Amino acid sequence: MNQLRSVELFAGAGGLALGCEAAGFDTQVMVEWNKWACDTVRQNQAAGYPLVRDWLVHEGDVRAFDWESVNEPVDLVSGGPPCQPFSMGGKHGAANDPRDMFPATAEVIARLRPRAFIVENVRGLTRATFANYYQYVLLRLELPLVTALDGESWYDHFLRLQAEATTPDSRTDLRYRVVPTVVNAADYGVPQHRHRVFIVGFRSDVDAEWSFPEPTHNQDALLYSKWVTGEYWDAHKVPRRHRTEPPPGTPRVSAYLWKMNSVGFSPWQTVRDALVGLPEPRLGGSRKYKNHVYQPGARQYKGHTGSALDAPAKALKAGGHGVPGGENMMVRDDGTVRYFTIRESARLQTFPDDYELHGSWGEAMRQIGNAVPVELAKVVATSVRVALTSSERASGDNEAGGNQ
């Protein structure tokens, strides 16, 4: 594939960037302020991991990077601005939270003028509480050159952006067609319920027809394979005593509906699917699998009940123990719980087994919990790449026709 040039903001451990690389983008620069996350990428570079080998890693604030040094055209800017200002577990500060990096994201887009961008964040951004700010974010990304004035509040800026967006003779020479979508990663083959918002934009001069990729997996296909055909249990050689039953009150007609609703879809991937081949972890770790070390101390209590083996995992959270990391547990067949190892967590986020996470238990789990699932990133980035290359081809054909 012809490589397209990309830049990654708020890169973390590299989940989104890895997906973009796998989709055919060539990451020129990755910017991340967290030392441990940068060390993860550097460690994998030193080990010769191919997808990250040529990344220029900048450890620091995206606002402090010399973007003038990126002197060749950029096709894609991607990144996941810090989610804490909008997370259900945060203080819900939005624009009042100094970690809100959406304005900084728009400023980078304004400088680099990429043909497209992919921005990812938590579903909480779309809550009614943030309705105005969410619309502000979308307009800020649509019109990145319309910056805030000195001393101007975000809301006054929002009103000015609205006026500019609806002005027929707007003079801004940089505008993006913005498409926001809320998705569940499980619907795209990720073994985890992870609801996230993706905001994808194409520069207005890019003639690209694009919509968010359609889901490929669903719950009905999983239910049918478990409770009608039994294929799921047989494939995993699960003893009958450990095979769960349909929830109480499930109507008999469900078997037919599950089958009809699953046509054309693959089953949701479960925790058990994700962990195939991994041995039970030990304190000393594993010679074959990186980061596969038993972590003691898991226990269930209110709000921390762990993930069932035979369903997609609950959303992994950033951290190791307690709130929020204490939920990062599995519930074994016998009802006991244990923490997911870093490697198991990486699998639930669809990181490759030969990609190693750097740092202590807590630091590595924080990187994993903040990451974009690699396979979901690849699906989205591939669709963007196809749209961009199709646009290039159409433009080339039009130019050739005009020269005849």
N, C-alpha and C positions, 0 to 999 in steps of 0.2 A: 504494500500500500504506500502511496505517496504520503509522507509525513506532513502534517499540519502543525504549525507552531502554537504552543500554548504557554500560559503563565498560571501558576497556582498560588492562590492567596489562602492564608490561614490553613496551611496544608496538614497540620497535625502529623500523624504517623504515615500519611500518604494514601489513604483509602481512595479518595476521589481522584487524585493524580494518577494512581496506579490504574484505575479504571479508564481514565482518559488515555494513558499510554497504551493500554491493551486495545483501545478502540482506534488507535492510529495517530494520536497526537504526540508531538515531541515537546516535552516539558522543558522550556528554556530556563525558567527560574521558579523555585518554590520558596515561599516566604512563610516563616513560622516563628513565633516568639518563644515557644517553649523549648528549653534546652534538651529535655529528654526526647521529645518528638524529633527534633533535628538530629540527635544522636542516633535514633532508630534508623533514619534514612542514611546517615553517614556510615553506620555499622553495616548496613546492607550494601552500600556502595563498596566498602572495603572488602566485603565477602564476594563481590563480583555479581550481585544480583542484577540481571540485565536491564530491567525496566527502569531502575533508578540510577544506572551507571553514570549517565551524563548530566544529571540534574545539578544546577548551580543552587546550592543550599544557602539561603540567607537567614541567619538566626537574628530576628529582630522585628520591629514594628513595620507593618506594610507602609505606614506613612513616612518612615525614615529611609526607605529604600530609594536609591537613585534610579527612578524609572526612565530617565533620559538615557541610561546605559543600554536599555533595550532598544536597539537602533534598527531592527528589522521588523517588518509588519507581523502582527500577532493575529492569529485566527481565532483563538479562544482564550478567554479569561475564566477561570473556574475557582470556586472556593466556598467554604462554609464559614461565614462570619460567626464569632462566638455566640452561642445560643443562650447563655445565662440571662441576658436581659428579657428573654421571652419564654424561658423554660418554666414548666409547671412547678418545678422545685426551687425556682429562683425568687428574686424579690420583685419581679415584674416591673423593672424600672424603665424598660424600653429606651427612649431617647435620653432619659435622665441617668442611665447607667453608662459609666465611662467605657464599658466594654462593648457598647453598641458600635459596630464597625461597618454598618451599611453605608453611611456617608463616605467612609474611607474607600469602600469598594467602588462606589460610583466615581470617586475621584480618580482611581486607577483606570477604570474603564474610559473616563474622559481623556486621560493622557495617552493610553495605548490604542484606543479606538478599535478594539478587536471586531472581527466580523460577527462573533457570537459570544455569549457568556452563559455559564451555568452557575447558579447560586443555590446553595442548599441550607436549610435551617429546620428547626423544630416546628412541629405542627402548632405549637402554642402561639407562634407569630400570627396565626390566622384567627385567634380567638376574638370574640366580640370586644373584649377589653382593649384590644389593640387595633380595632377596625380602622380608625383614622390613620394610625401610624403605619399599618400595613399598606394602605393605599398610598401613603407618602413614600414608602420604600419602593413600591412599584413605579410611581411617577419619577422618583429620583433616578431609578435605573433606566427608565424610558428616555429621560432628558438629562443625561449626566453633565452637560455643559451649563445647565441652569443651576448654578451653585447658590448657596446661602449667602446673604449679605452680612456684613459685620454686625453682630448684635442681633441678628434676626432669629426669632424662635423657629423651631421646626414647623410649628403650625402655620405661622405666617409664610414660611417658605412653601409649605404644602399648598396654601391658597394661591400663591404665585405660580407654582407648578401646574395647578389645575387650570389657571387662566391661560398659561402658555400652551398646554396640551390641547386646549379647545380653540385656539386661535388659528383660523384658516391660513393666514399669511405668516405663520411663525417663521422667524428668521434663523432659528438654531440649525446648524448644519450637521448635527449629530443626534440621531434619534434611533431608538430600538423598538422593535415589535416585541412586546413582553408577554410571555405565557406562563402563568403560575399554575401549579398542579400539586395537590396533596395526594400522596401515595402511601401504601403499605408495602414495605420491602418484601413481605412474604408473598405478595402477588407477582413477584418477579424472580422467584426461586431462591430467595434468601431465607434461611431457616430461622427466622426471627420476625416477630411483630414489631415493626419499626415505622411509625408514621412520621413522614417528613414532608416538608414543602420544598418543591423545586421551582425556581424562577429562572426560566430560560428566555434569552433574548437574542434576536437577530438584527443586525444593523439594517436600517431601512433600505439601503441600496443593494442588499443581498436578496436576490430573487429566490427565496427558499420557501417551499411549502412544508410546514412542519407542525406536528402535533405530538403530544407526549406518547411514548410507546404504549401499546395496549398490554394489559396484564397477560401473563403466560401461565400462571398457576392459580389454583383456587381451593377453597376449603372443601367444596362438594366432591372434588376428585379424590381428596384425601379420605373423606368420610366413606365414600364408596369403596375405596381400596381396603379400608379397615373393616367395615361392618357389613359389607355385602359380599365382596369376592374373597376377603381375607388375604389378599396378595401382600399387603403391607406387613402383616404379622409373619407370614410365611417367609418373606424375603429376609426378615431380620431374625428368623428362627426364635421368636418370642414364645415361651411356654404358655399354654392356655391359661394357667393361673395368673399370669401377668398381663393378659390381654384385657384392656379396659372395655367396658360396655358403653353403648350409646347413652347419652344423658337421659335421666328419667323423664317420661312423658314424650319421648321422640315418637311421632306418629309413624305407623307402618308405611304410609305413602312416601316417606322420606327416601326410601331405597330407590324408588323410581325417579324422584326429583333429583336426588344426588347424581344419578346417572345422567339424566338429561342436562342438568346444569354444569356437568363437568366435561361435556363434549368439546373437544378442542383445547382443553386445559390439562396441564400436568398437576399432580397433587402438590399441595403445599409441602415444603420440605420441613421435616421435624428435627428436633434435637437429636433423636436417635439416628436419623439419616446423616446429619452433619458429622457425628462422631464415629462413624464407621471406620474401623481399622485402628483407632487410637486405643492403646492399652490403658488399663486403670492406672491413674497417676501414682507416683511414689514420691516421698520426700526428697529422694536423691535425683529426681528427674528421669529423663529418658535419653538414651544415647542416640536413638533414631529421630526423635521429634523434639524440636527446639521449643523452649518455654513450656514444656509439659511437666510441671512440678506440682505435687499435691500441696494444697494450702489448707491447713487445719483451721478449725474454729467456726465452721458454718453452723447456724442454728435458725430454726423457724420462729418467727413471732409476728405479731400483727403488722401487716404491711410488707412482710418479708417472707414469702412462702415458697419462692423458687419457681423454676420452670419445669413443667411436665416433660417427660421424655418423648411422648408421642404427639406433640404439637409443636408448632414454631415456638421458639423461646420468647419470653417476655423481652422487651427492649433492654439491651445491655446499657448500663449506666456508667458514668465516669467515676472511678474510684475503686477502692478495694474492699474495705469493711464498712459496716454500719450504714448510715444513710449518706449517699445513695447506693454505694456499692454492695451493700449486704444482700440485695435482691439477686445478685449475679450467682445464683446457685441452681443446681439441678436437683430434682426429686427422683431418687432411684426407684426401681421396681418395688422394693420392699418398704417404700415410704420414707426412708431416711434421706438426708440432704447432705450435699457437699458443695463447696465452691467449684465453679468452672475453673479449670486451669487457664493460664494465659493463652495457650495453644488452642484449647477448646473454644474460648471466647473469640479468638482470631478466626476460627472456622465458622462460628456463628455470624461473623462479619465478612465471611468469604475471602479472607486474606489467604494467600498461598502458604502451604506448610513450610516452605523454605524461606519465608520472610520472617525475620526475627524481630521481636519487640525488645527495646532496650530499657533498662532501668529496673527499679524495685517492683514488687507486686503491685503496690498502689499506683506507681507512675505508669507502668505498662497497662494496667486496667483503665486508667484515666485516658490513655491514648486510644485504647480499643473502644471505650464507651463514647468517645467524641467522634469516632470515625464514621465516614460514609461507607456502607458495604461495597466492597470492590466490584462485585458482579452487578449491583444496581447501578453504580457509577458507569460501568462499561456499557450497560444497556442504554443509558441516557446519552452518554458521549458518542456512542456509535450512531445513534439516530441523528445527532447534531452533525456528526462528520458526514453522514450520507447526504444530509440536506445541503451542507456547504459544498461538497464535491459536485452534487447535482447542479447547484447554482453556477459553479465554475464552468461546468460542461455546457450549460445552457447559454451562458454569457459568451463562451468561445464560439458556439455555433452561430449566435446572432452576429458576432463580429465577422465571422467568416462569410456569412450570407451578405452582410453589408459591403464586403470588399469585392464581391463578384461583379 
